[in-house]
Amino acid sequence: MDHGELDPSRGAAWLDWWQRVNQVLNVEPELEAEVPAEIVQLAQARAQARLAKDFSRSDQLRDELSARGWEIRDTKDGQKLTRRGGA
């Protein structure tokens, strides 16, 4: 990903793979337990937009998440989604 060698379809395939693995191993239980499905979908769409270098769409999705009370931050380990205080 860092070298721009992962196209959007491969990125989506990796996200799908991760979701299947997480369903079995429950590595991110708080994500499934606390985050509504539509918020998870918006976050995944944003990740795909970033992989496609569609930063305008990525910003739109970040703003939509913010309007719904969620903060998404990009870190060296990937994006982190948290509920904003007071939301």
Secondary structure, 3 states (H helix, E strand, C coil): CCCCCCCHHHHHHHHHHHHHHHHHHCCCHHHHHHCCHHHHHHHHHHHHHHHCCCHHHHHHHHHHHHHCCEEEEEECCEEEEEECCCC
